[in-house]
Amino acid sequence: MDSRIDKVRKVLRTEKADALLVWNSEGSGQPATQWFSGFSGSSSMLLITETKCVLVTDGRYTAQAKREARGFKILISLAQKPTFKILSEIIKGNNVHRMLFDGSVTAYALVEELKSSVTSEGDTSFRKGGIKKLSIELISRKRILQELRVVKDKEEIHLLKKSAEIACRAFTRLLPEIHAGITEKGIAKRLEDLMAEEGAEGIAFPTIVASGKNGALPHARPSDKKIKSGELVTIDFGACFHGYVSDMTRTIAIGKISTRLKKIYEAVRKAQELGCTKAKAGVTGRQIDAVCRDYLTKQGLGKYFAHSTGHGIGMEVHELPIVSSYSDTLLIEGSVITCEPGVYIPNVGGVRIEDALVLTKGGNTNLSKSLSKELLTL
């Protein structure tokens, strides 16, 4: 964890801030809290300064916090001494004048409430020791918590690989059970059960199963619709393992499908292959998006590709960096992205193929390479 705290302190110096506040309210800031401290509970406040690391949580998590958040000072909020009071003491005791927080995770109103607690005219508890009432400047840096986590360390990459392996094994076991007559909901539930059997601690997100015309909806919810022969079925799924998630998509055929659907599938497969080949450290998200989008456009399908090509993945399904037509940031070695071009034609259906890639200077490592991308007919 020390290297992660070092990253925070480097940002504090750059921003000329005295502390970083991470507010974890029923899970909203949980990924960042766990990344910094190891604490996996759903409610806490974390404060990092140049010299101190403090985690405040409630009595439900006393033992868990002491076990997981090693290297952090653990303080427990009580009815007679609530969280704001504890943080107020820490902030005043460490002369925090400029406090950095992630505005995309923590509501400004909540931080203002904490600020009011610290600067309250009626608060005299710290004047006894000669500590004067502080004025605090709040600094909002949206997505700063994700920026700090873009580059994955060896342990994170190991966990991402394990998460992907679990999902791949489950999908391989699922395939023989898919047939005409089974429902989309049935496929989704069975896949999620298989991921649990393979060691998943949970699902990365609700499994997407879209068959036939439903395939034209990129994020279709599984329905009671029965799979029919002659249809394509798109399955987007992922597992969670030790806080890290996987994300992959495959589209399969049920029985004999039309020539048009075959051509659409091959176009998406080729576009995704081009994107995966392009993906490496030193290129931009725009460049990866362009090779996928340009190929589909040449095939007359560009207008049916309605979303970005990919996104970062780690403790959250959607993280930085972004892989889209408006992303000019150079991708960094050790970051992990998805490559998932798709085609969605109303009243016809859709195809999406997705892999997660660990970027290196010379290319990438595909975390779901064990799953074939040739059209599979069941």
C-alpha positions in Angstrom: 0.0 0.0 0.0 3.0 2.3 0.6 3.4 3.0 -3.2 -0.2 3.9 -3.4 0.0 6.4 -0.6 3.1 7.9 -2.2 1.0 8.5 -5.3 -1.5 10.4 -3.2 1.1 12.5 -1.5 2.6 13.4 -4.9 -0.8 14.7 -6.0 -1.2 16.6 -2.8 2.1 18.4 -3.5 1.1 19.1 -7.1 -2.3 20.5 -6.0 -0.8 22.3 -3.0 -3.3 20.5 -0.8 -2.9 19.4 2.8 -5.1 16.3 2.7 -7.1 14.0 0.5 -10.6 13.0 1.7 -12.2 9.8 0.5 -15.8 9.5 1.5 -17.2 6.0 1.4 -21.0 6.2 2.1 -22.6 2.8 1.7 -20.1 1.8 -1.0 -19.9 5.0 -3.1 -16.2 5.4 -2.4 -15.5 1.8 -1.6 -13.1 0.9 -4.4 -10.8 3.8 -3.7 -11.0 3.2 0.0 -10.0 -0.5 -0.4 -7.3 0.4 -2.9 -5.7 2.9 -0.5 -6.1 1.1 2.8 -7.3 -2.5 2.2 -10.6 -1.8 4.0 -13.5 -3.4 2.2 -16.4 -2.1 4.4 -19.2 -0.1 2.9 -19.0 3.0 5.2 -16.0 5.0 6.1 -14.1 8.2 5.8 -10.4 8.2 4.9 -8.0 11.1 5.3 -4.4 11.1 3.9 -2.0 13.9 4.7 1.8 14.2 4.2 2.4 12.4 7.4 -0.8 10.6 8.5 -3.3 8.0 7.2 -6.5 7.8 9.1 -9.6 5.7 8.6 -12.8 6.5 10.4 -15.6 4.0 10.4 -18.4 2.8 12.7 -18.7 0.1 15.3 -19.9 -2.5 12.8 -16.5 -2.6 11.2 -14.1 -2.3 14.2 -12.5 -5.8 13.9 -12.6 -5.7 10.1 -10.9 -2.3 9.9 -8.2 -3.3 12.3 -7.6 -6.5 10.3 -7.7 -5.0 6.8 -6.4 -1.4 7.1 -2.9 -2.0 8.3 -0.8 1.1 8.4 -3.8 3.3 9.0 -4.9 4.8 12.3 -8.3 3.4 13.0 -10.9 5.6 14.7 -14.4 4.4 15.5 -17.3 6.9 15.4 -19.8 6.6 18.3 -23.1 8.3 19.1 -21.4 10.7 21.5 -18.5 11.3 19.1 -19.8 11.1 15.5 -17.6 10.9 12.3 -17.7 14.6 11.6 -16.5 15.4 15.1 -13.6 12.9 14.8 -12.6 14.3 11.4 -12.9 17.8 12.7 -10.3 17.0 15.4 -7.9 15.5 12.9 -8.2 18.3 10.4 -7.7 21.0 13.1 -4.9 19.1 14.7 -3.0 18.8 11.5 -3.6 22.3 10.2 -5.4 21.2 7.1 -6.2 24.4 5.1 -6.7 22.9 1.6 -8.6 19.7 1.3 -8.8 17.7 -1.9 -11.7 15.4 -2.8 -13.2 13.6 -5.8 -16.3 15.5 -6.9 -17.5 12.6 -9.0 -17.6 10.3 -5.9 -18.3 12.7 -3.0 -21.2 15.2 -3.1 -19.9 18.8 -2.6 -22.7 19.4 -0.1 -21.4 16.6 2.2 -17.9 18.1 2.1 -19.3 21.5 2.8 -21.1 20.0 5.8 -17.8 18.7 7.1 -16.2 22.1 6.5 -18.9 23.8 8.5 -18.3 21.3 11.3 -14.6 22.3 11.3 -15.1 26.1 11.0 -18.2 26.4 13.2 -18.3 29.5 15.3 -19.7 27.6 18.2 -16.9 25.0 18.2 -14.5 25.9 21.1 -13.2 22.4 21.8 -9.9 23.1 20.2 -9.2 26.6 21.3 -8.2 25.3 24.8 -5.0 23.9 23.3 -4.2 27.0 21.4 -5.6 25.8 18.1 -7.5 28.5 16.3 -10.6 28.0 14.2 -9.5 27.1 10.7 -10.7 28.2 7.3 -10.7 25.4 4.8 -10.6 25.6 1.0 -12.2 22.7 -0.7 -10.6 21.4 -3.9 -12.7 19.2 -6.2 -10.9 17.1 -8.7 -13.3 14.9 -10.5 -12.1 11.3 -11.2 -8.9 11.9 -9.3 -9.5 8.6 -7.5 -9.6 6.8 -10.8 -6.7 8.6 -12.2 -4.6 7.4 -9.3 -5.6 3.8 -10.1 -5.1 3.7 -13.9 -1.8 1.9 -13.8 -2.2 -1.5 -12.2 0.5 -3.1 -10.1 1.5 -6.8 -10.3 -0.9 -7.9 -7.6 -3.8 -6.1 -9.3 -3.0 -7.6 -12.7 -2.9 -11.1 -11.0 -6.3 -10.6 -9.5 -7.7 -9.3 -12.8 -6.4 -12.4 -14.5 -8.0 -14.7 -11.8 -11.3 -12.9 -12.2 -11.2 -13.3 -16.0 -10.2 -17.0 -15.7 -13.2 -17.6 -13.4 -15.6 -16.0 -16.0 -14.0 -17.9 -18.9 -14.3 -21.3 -17.2 -17.9 -20.6 -16.3 -18.8 -19.6 -19.9 -17.1 -22.7 -21.3 -19.2 -24.8 -19.0 -22.4 -22.9 -19.9 -22.1 -23.4 -23.7 -23.3 -27.0 -23.9 -26.4 -26.0 -21.9 -27.5 -23.3 -24.4 -30.2 -24.4 -26.8 -33.4 -23.2 -28.5 -36.2 -22.9 -26.0 -34.1 -21.7 -23.0 -34.9 -18.2 -21.9 -32.5 -15.2 -21.7 -33.1 -15.1 -17.9 -32.3 -18.8 -17.7 -28.9 -18.3 -19.4 -28.0 -15.3 -17.2 -28.9 -17.1 -14.0 -27.0 -20.3 -15.0 -23.9 -18.3 -16.0 -23.9 -16.4 -12.7 -24.3 -19.7 -10.7 -21.4 -21.2 -12.7 -19.2 -18.2 -11.9 -19.9 -18.7 -8.2 -19.0 -22.4 -8.5 -15.8 -21.4 -10.2 -14.8 -19.2 -7.3 -16.4 -15.8 -8.0 -17.2 -13.7 -4.9 -19.9 -12.0 -6.9 -20.8 -10.8 -10.3 -19.1 -7.7 -11.8 -22.4 -6.4 -13.1 -25.9 -7.9 -14.0 -25.3 -10.3 -16.8 -26.5 -9.2 -20.2 -28.2 -11.8 -22.5 -29.8 -10.4 -25.7 -31.2 -12.7 -28.4 -32.6 -12.1 -31.8 -34.0 -8.6 -32.2 -33.1 -7.8 -28.5 -29.5 -7.9 -29.6 -30.0 -4.4 -31.1 -30.1 -3.1 -27.5 -26.4 -2.8 -26.3 -27.4 -3.2 -22.6 -30.5 -5.3 -22.9 -31.8 -6.9 -19.7 -32.4 -10.6 -19.8 -36.1 -11.3 -20.4 -38.4 -14.3 -20.4 -38.0 -14.5 -24.2 -37.1 -18.0 -25.4 -34.0 -18.4 -27.6 -35.0 -19.4 -31.1 -33.1 -21.3 -33.9 -31.6 -18.9 -36.4 -30.9 -16.2 -33.9 -27.7 -14.7 -32.5 -27.3 -14.4 -28.8 -25.0 -11.8 -27.2 -23.8 -12.5 -23.7 -21.9 -9.8 -21.7 -20.7 -11.0 -18.3 -18.0 -10.8 -15.6 -16.9 -12.1 -12.3 -15.6 -10.4 -9.1 -12.6 -11.8 -7.3 -11.0 -10.1 -4.3 -12.4 -6.8 -5.3 -11.4 -7.0 -9.0 -13.7 -7.6 -11.9 -13.7 -9.0 -15.4 -15.7 -8.0 -18.4 -16.1 -9.9 -21.6 -18.7 -10.5 -24.3 -19.3 -13.2 -26.9 -22.0 -13.6 -29.5 -23.1 -17.1 -30.5 -25.4 -18.5 -33.1 -28.3 -20.9 -32.4 -28.8 -23.2 -35.4 -28.4 -21.9 -38.9 -28.4 -18.1 -39.2 -28.8 -15.9 -42.2 -26.0 -14.8 -44.5 -26.6 -11.2 -43.4 -26.1 -12.1 -39.7 -22.9 -14.0 -40.6 -21.5 -11.0 -42.4 -22.3 -8.7 -39.5 -20.6 -11.1 -37.1 -17.5 -11.3 -39.3 -17.3 -7.6 -39.7 -17.4 -7.1 -35.9 -14.9 -9.9 -35.3 -12.5 -8.3 -37.7 -13.0 -4.8 -36.3 -12.4 -6.1 -32.8 -9.2 -7.9 -34.0 -7.9 -4.7 -35.5 -8.6 -2.9 -32.2 -6.8 -5.5 -30.1 -3.8 -5.4 -32.5 -3.7 -1.6 -32.2 -3.9 -1.5 -28.4 -0.6 -0.9 -26.6 1.0 1.7 -24.4 1.8 5.0 -26.2 -1.3 5.1 -28.4 -4.5 7.0 -27.7 -8.0 5.7 -27.1 -9.0 7.7 -30.2 -6.6 5.6 -32.3 -8.0 2.3 -31.1 -11.5 3.5 -31.6 -10.7 4.7 -35.1 -9.4 1.4 -36.4 -12.6 -0.3 -35.2 -15.0 2.4 -36.3 -13.3 2.9 -39.7 -13.4 -0.7 -40.6 -17.1 -1.0 -39.7 -17.8 2.1 -41.7 -16.2 0.6 -44.8 -18.4 -2.4 -44.3 -21.5 -0.1 -44.3 -22.1 -0.7 -40.6 -20.5 2.4 -39.0 -23.9 4.1 -38.3 -24.9 1.0 -36.2 -21.8 1.3 -33.9 -23.4 3.6 -31.3 -21.0 3.5 -28.3 -17.3 4.0 -27.5 -14.9 1.1 -28.2 -13.8 0.5 -24.6 -13.0 1.6 -21.1 -10.7 1.0 -18.3 -11.4 -1.9 -15.9 -10.1 -2.8 -12.4 -12.0 -2.6 -9.1 -14.9 -1.1 -11.1 -16.3 -2.2 -14.4 -16.0 1.2 -15.9 -12.8 3.1 -15.0 -10.3 5.4 -16.7 -8.8 5.4 -19.3 -11.5 5.9 -21.9 -11.2 4.4 -25.4 -13.4 6.6 -27.6 -13.3 9.0 -30.5 -12.7 11.9 -28.1 -9.9 10.4 -26.0 -6.5 11.9 -26.9 -4.7 10.8 -23.7 -1.8 8.5 -24.3 -2.4 5.1 -22.8 0.1 4.0 -20.1 1.8 0.7 -19.7 0.1 -1.4 -17.0 -3.3 0.1 -17.6 -6.1 -2.4 -18.5 -8.8 -1.6 -21.1 -11.6 -3.3 -22.9 -12.0 -3.5 -26.7 -15.6 -4.0 -27.5 -16.9 -2.8 -30.9 -20.5 -3.7 -31.7 -23.2 -3.4 -34.4 -26.8 -3.0 -33.4 -29.5 -3.0 -36.1 -33.1 -2.3 -35.0 -35.5 -5.2 -35.8 -32.6 -7.3 -36.9 -30.3 -7.9 -34.0 -26.7 -7.2 -32.8 -23.2 -8.4 -32.4 -20.6 -7.5 -29.8 -17.3 -9.1 -29.0 -15.3 -7.9 -26.0 -11.9 -8.7 -24.3 -10.0 -7.0 -21.5 -6.4 -6.1 -22.4 -3.4 -5.4 -20.2 -1.3 -2.9 -22.1 2.4 -3.2 -22.6 4.9 -1.2 -24.6 4.9 -3.7 -27.4 1.2 -4.7 -27.3 -1.1 -6.3 -24.8 -2.1 -9.4 -22.9 -5.6 -10.6 -23.6 -7.3 -11.7 -20.4 -10.0 -13.7 -22.1 -7.9 -15.2 -24.9 -9.1 -18.7 -23.9 -12.5 -18.0 -25.4 -12.6 -18.3 -29.2 -13.9 -15.5 -31.3 -14.8 -17.6 -34.3 -18.5 -17.8 -34.7 -19.8 -20.7 -32.6 -23.0 -22.4 -33.7 -25.0 -24.4 -31.1 
